[in-house]
Amino acid sequence: MSQWTTRAHAILAAEAAAIAAVTLDPSFDEAIETLFNCCGKIVTTGMGKAGLVARKFGATLCSTGSPATYLHPGEAVHGDLGVISPKDCIVAFSTSGKTREVLDAIQLARHLDCGPIIAITSHPESELRRLSDKVIDMGIVKEPCPLEVTPTASVAVMSAIGDAIALILMERRGFSLQDYGLRHHAGYLGAKAREGNGGRLLAGC
């Protein structure tokens, strides 16, 4: 095994261990109930790498029966806050919970009478915890980066938590293969959904 293959295995193991170390408390169940009962859409937000996770989380929600949209926190204060309605719930991703753009967007969203705000964050002293109604704790994550700064393990944890939320909501809604196919027409997954539905996309077609 080469030096770099060995190193790659160590990185993969570190990220897997960070995910496995997540301890979910009753706040997770409360967050699931909040999102399941959301009468509007789920607005996801985050900055930088966390923003990419938030965008992916929103896309997964949309394809699995939970309408969602991504709000860029930097653009939020330049008018994009208008996407928020009083029935919407917000899910904010930030490992540190101190990202200024995210904090500003959350505080300003309150002025629009938004619904509950759920934070997915790590640092115990995270200001985002104070501003949120529910907190899903990522735990303390050690990055495998040699500088201990590049967010890789933390991003893996964020993404895994988002996946868990989306799939649980999907199950709670009784979301079927036909429902999936109605939202995902093209590509391999669209074909797989039709195949599993007897080749039909719509009932009776």
Kinemage of the C-alpha trace (Angstrom):
@kinemage 1
@onewidth
@group {chain A} dominant
@subgroup {mainchain}
@vectorlist {calphas} color= white
{ca met a 1} P 0.000 0.000 0.000
{ca ser a 2} L 1.446 3.373 -1.005
{ca gln a 3} L 1.975 6.347 1.293
{ca trp a 4} L -0.941 8.190 -0.268
{ca thr a 5} L -3.291 5.227 -0.198
{ca thr a 6} L -2.511 4.843 3.493
{ca arg a 7} L -3.166 8.532 4.044
{ca ala a 8} L -6.435 8.360 2.101
{ca his a 9} L -7.621 5.470 4.280
{ca ala a 10} L -6.770 7.516 7.383
{ca ile a 11} L -8.806 10.471 6.089
{ca leu a 12} L -11.771 8.258 5.235
{ca ala a 13} L -11.561 6.648 8.670
{ca ala a 14} L -11.450 10.051 10.379
{ca glu a 15} L -14.542 11.231 8.543
{ca ala a 16} L -16.406 7.975 9.231
{ca ala a 17} L -15.440 8.186 12.907
{ca ala a 18} L -16.680 11.783 13.124
{ca ile a 19} L -20.070 10.716 11.749
{ca ala a 20} L -20.239 7.687 14.044
{ca ala a 21} L -19.434 9.867 17.080
{ca val a 22} L -22.511 12.069 16.646
{ca thr a 23} L -24.802 11.733 19.665
{ca leu a 24} L -28.358 12.796 18.939
{ca asp a 25} L -30.449 13.972 21.886
{ca pro a 26} L -34.184 14.783 22.140
{ca ser a 27} L -33.564 18.008 20.241
{ca phe a 28} L -33.186 15.915 17.097
{ca asp a 29} L -36.638 14.369 17.565
{ca glu a 30} L -38.057 17.833 18.216
{ca ala a 31} L -36.433 19.147 15.048
{ca ile a 32} L -37.943 16.288 13.035
{ca glu a 33} L -41.403 17.070 14.414
{ca thr a 34} L -40.944 20.767 13.677
{ca leu a 35} L -39.963 20.125 10.056
{ca phe a 36} L -42.612 17.444 9.538
{ca asn a 37} L -45.298 19.882 10.698
{ca cys a 38} L -43.900 22.839 8.759
{ca cys a 39} L -46.836 24.360 6.848
{ca gly a 40} L -44.601 26.284 4.468
{ca lys a 41} L -41.251 25.420 2.937
{ca ile a 42} L -37.965 24.600 4.579
{ca val a 43} L -35.390 27.335 3.995
{ca thr a 44} L -31.806 26.103 4.266
{ca thr a 45} L -28.851 28.415 4.742
{ca gly a 46} L -25.124 28.340 5.374
{ca met a 47} L -21.960 30.070 4.174
{ca gly a 48} L -18.948 28.633 2.361
{ca lys a 49} L -18.654 24.861 2.553
{ca ala a 50} L -21.575 24.754 4.979
{ca gly a 51} L -23.584 26.618 2.365
{ca leu a 52} L -22.865 23.899 -0.179
{ca val a 53} L -24.135 21.322 2.314
{ca ala a 54} L -27.240 23.436 2.961
{ca arg a 55} L -27.894 23.691 -0.782
{ca lys a 56} L -27.511 19.913 -1.199
{ca phe a 57} L -29.773 19.312 1.818
{ca gly a 58} L -32.461 21.512 0.263
{ca ala a 59} L -32.200 19.625 -3.027
{ca thr a 60} L -32.558 16.282 -1.239
{ca leu a 61} L -35.601 17.554 0.642
{ca cys a 62} L -37.248 18.697 -2.597
{ca ser a 63} L -36.822 15.314 -4.258
{ca thr a 64} L -38.142 13.429 -1.230
{ca gly a 65} L -41.370 15.291 -0.556
{ca ser a 66} L -40.379 18.274 1.591
{ca pro a 67} L -40.476 21.548 -0.402
{ca ala a 68} L -37.325 23.530 0.298
{ca thr a 69} L -35.162 26.339 -1.008
{ca tyr a 70} L -31.627 27.527 -0.309
{ca leu a 71} L -31.055 31.082 0.909
{ca his a 72} L -27.530 32.455 0.483
{ca pro a 73} L -26.888 34.436 3.681
{ca gly a 74} L -24.771 37.007 1.869
{ca glu a 75} L -27.540 37.697 -0.640
{ca ala a 76} L -30.217 37.531 2.064
{ca val a 77} L -29.466 41.038 3.308
{ca his a 78} L -29.682 42.374 -0.260
{ca gly a 79} L -33.308 41.421 -0.756
{ca asp a 80} L -33.331 37.629 -0.895
{ca leu a 81} L -34.848 37.527 2.606
{ca gly a 82} L -38.081 38.101 0.718
{ca val a 83} L -38.222 34.373 -0.004
{ca ile a 84} L -39.174 33.785 3.637
{ca ser a 85} L -42.810 33.620 4.702
{ca pro a 86} L -44.273 33.274 8.229
{ca lys a 87} L -45.034 29.573 7.689
{ca asp a 88} L -41.461 28.685 6.707
{ca cys a 89} L -38.930 26.886 8.902
{ca ile a 90} L -35.217 27.651 8.634
{ca val a 91} L -32.345 25.169 8.953
{ca ala a 92} L -28.977 26.889 9.382
{ca phe a 93} L -25.661 25.067 8.964
{ca ser a 94} L -22.502 26.424 10.609
{ca thr a 95} L -19.798 24.430 12.371
{ca ser a 96} L -18.578 27.388 14.400
{ca gly a 97} L -21.981 29.022 14.723
{ca lys a 98} L -20.164 32.356 14.511
{ca thr a 99} L -20.344 33.094 10.785
{ca arg a 100} L -21.435 36.717 10.623
{ca glu a 101} L -23.453 36.430 7.413
{ca val a 102} L -25.456 33.501 8.789
{ca leu a 103} L -26.101 35.210 12.121
{ca asp a 104} L -27.241 38.411 10.406
{ca ala a 105} L -29.581 36.508 8.085
{ca ile a 106} L -31.113 34.598 11.016
{ca gln a 107} L -31.641 37.720 13.094
{ca leu a 108} L -33.221 39.605 10.198
{ca ala a 109} L -35.454 36.647 9.296
{ca arg a 110} L -37.076 37.050 12.707
{ca his a 111} L -38.411 40.426 11.540
{ca leu a 112} L -40.384 38.576 8.872
{ca asp a 113} L -42.066 36.423 11.540
{ca cys a 114} L -40.513 33.246 10.149
{ca gly a 115} L -41.281 29.915 11.740
{ca pro a 116} L -38.887 27.923 13.962
{ca ile a 117} L -35.150 28.094 13.321
{ca ile a 118} L -33.077 24.925 13.616
{ca ala a 119} L -29.287 25.097 13.900
{ca ile a 120} L -26.855 22.342 12.952
{ca thr a 121} L -23.643 23.394 14.663
{ca ser a 122} L -20.636 22.166 16.632
{ca his a 123} L -18.926 24.724 18.859
{ca pro a 124} L -20.385 24.904 22.388
{ca glu a 125} L -20.014 28.700 22.457
{ca ser a 126} L -21.800 29.037 19.116
{ca glu a 127} L -23.859 32.232 18.946
{ca leu a 128} L -26.111 30.439 16.482
{ca arg a 129} L -27.287 28.225 19.340
{ca arg a 130} L -28.645 31.274 21.164
{ca leu a 131} L -30.486 32.545 18.097
{ca ser a 132} L -32.135 29.207 17.227
{ca asp a 133} L -35.215 27.449 18.565
{ca lys a 134} L -33.739 23.947 18.185
{ca val a 135} L -30.116 22.831 18.006
{ca ile a 136} L -28.766 19.620 16.496
{ca asp a 137} L -25.306 19.211 17.979
{ca met a 138} L -22.605 17.890 15.632
{ca gly a 139} L -20.255 17.276 18.561
{ca ile a 140} L -16.635 18.393 18.556
{ca val a 141} L -15.137 17.422 15.203
{ca lys a 142} L -11.377 17.110 14.606
{ca glu a 143} L -10.455 17.770 11.000
{ca pro a 144} L -7.974 15.312 9.410
{ca cys a 145} L -6.401 18.214 7.482
{ca pro a 146} L -2.695 18.519 8.446
{ca leu a 147} L -3.408 22.155 9.343
{ca glu a 148} L -6.599 21.151 11.192
{ca val a 149} L -8.559 23.875 9.417
{ca thr a 150} L -9.902 22.525 6.106
{ca pro a 151} L -13.538 21.526 6.789
{ca thr a 152} L -13.801 17.932 5.622
{ca ala a 153} L -14.846 15.787 8.591
{ca ser a 154} L -17.186 18.543 9.780
{ca val a 155} L -18.744 18.792 6.319
{ca ala a 156} L -19.190 15.006 6.263
{ca val a 157} L -20.990 15.191 9.621
{ca met a 158} L -23.216 18.054 8.459
{ca ser a 159} L -24.114 16.249 5.270
{ca ala a 160} L -24.856 12.990 7.099
{ca ile a 161} L -27.152 14.750 9.586
{ca gly a 162} L -28.959 16.446 6.713
{ca asp a 163} L -29.376 13.089 4.956
{ca ala a 164} L -30.786 11.551 8.132
{ca ile a 165} L -33.329 14.357 8.475
{ca ala a 166} L -34.405 14.156 4.828
{ca leu a 167} L -34.827 10.379 4.826
{ca ile a 168} L -36.730 10.346 8.115
{ca leu a 169} L -39.105 13.035 6.822
{ca met a 170} L -39.506 10.983 3.650
{ca glu a 171} L -40.506 7.949 5.705
{ca arg a 172} L -42.814 9.992 7.937
{ca arg a 173} L -44.651 11.278 4.862
{ca gly a 174} L -45.112 7.779 3.438
{ca phe a 175} L -43.315 8.997 0.324
{ca ser a 176} L -43.587 6.373 -2.433
{ca leu a 177} L -41.553 5.452 -5.499
{ca gln a 178} L -44.297 7.004 -7.628
{ca asp a 179} L -44.023 10.221 -5.606
{ca tyr a 180} L -40.276 10.168 -6.236
{ca gly a 181} L -40.753 9.651 -9.965
{ca leu a 182} L -43.151 12.591 -10.178
{ca arg a 183} L -40.352 14.835 -8.930
{ca his a 184} L -37.425 13.152 -10.651
{ca his a 185} L -38.277 12.460 -14.300
{ca ala a 186} L -34.888 12.347 -15.967
{ca gly a 187} L -31.686 10.373 -15.736
{ca tyr a 188} L -30.903 7.044 -14.123
{ca leu a 189} L -32.999 7.717 -11.006
{ca gly a 190} L -36.025 8.742 -13.062
{ca ala a 191} L -35.758 5.539 -15.085
{ca lys a 192} L -35.345 3.486 -11.905
{ca ala a 193} L -38.428 5.108 -10.368
{ca arg a 194} L -40.483 4.286 -13.478
{ca glu a 195} L -39.137 0.744 -13.587
{ca gly a 196} L -40.151 0.206 -9.985
{ca asn a 197} L -43.572 1.630 -10.789
{ca gly a 198} L -44.220 -0.793 -13.651
{ca gly a 199} L -42.821 1.639 -16.198
{ca arg a 200} L -45.497 4.221 -15.371
{ca leu a 201} L -44.757 7.724 -14.188
{ca leu a 202} L -48.325 8.677 -13.353
{ca ala a 203} L -50.989 6.426 -11.925
{ca gly a 204} L -53.190 5.094 -14.716
{ca cys a 205} L -50.718 6.041 -17.483
